[in-house]
C-alpha cells in the first residue's frame, strides 16, 4: 500500500514515517496516525501525518 496517496491513510492507521531530521539517514519511526496534515490527494514524498506520540513526518510504509 502506498504512503503517497491520502485515501490509503486514515486516523488510527499504523504507519512508519520519516521525520524531517531523519530524511538523510532514512530512519523510520512507527506509530498510529492521530491527524492527516496533507490536504492534497497525493504527494510524491509521502502524506504528512502527526502520530499519537506527537511526531510529524511523511508516511513511507503502511502496516496491516
N, C-alpha and C positions, 0 to 999 in steps of 0.2 A: 504494500500500500504506500502511496506517495505522500510525503510530507509537504509537497509543493502545492497541493490542492486543498482549499479551505473546506470543501464538502466532506473530506475524509476525517476532519478533526472536530470533535465535539467536547464540551465540558465533561470531565470525568475520564477522558481517554488517557491511557498510559502511553507515554511517548519518551523518546530520547531527544534532547535538544543540544545545540551547541551554543554556549554562552558567548557574548561579544569578546571577552578576554581569551576565550579558547579557540577562536576561529583559526588562528595559525596552526595550533597543535592538533585541532580536530577532536579534542577530548569531549566526550558526551556526558550529559547529566540526565539521569532518569527521573521521572516524576509523573504526576497526574495534572492534566490541564485544568486550571482554575478559570482562565479567561483567554479567548482568542483575540489577539490585538491587531492582526492584519485584516483590513476590510475588503481588499480585492479578492476575487475568486481563486486566484493562484499567484504564486510568487516563485521565481526561478531559484532562489536560495533557501526556500522553506517558509512556511507560515510562521509568523512571530506569535508566541504564546507566553502567558505567565503561568508558572506551575504553582501548586498549592504551597510550595516551600517559599514562594516569592521570587524565584529565579525567572529571568526573562531571556528567551533565546528563540532560535529558529528550529523548527522540527526537522530532524534528519531521519528518524525512524518512528513508526507507529507499531505498538505492541498489541498483540491479540490476546 
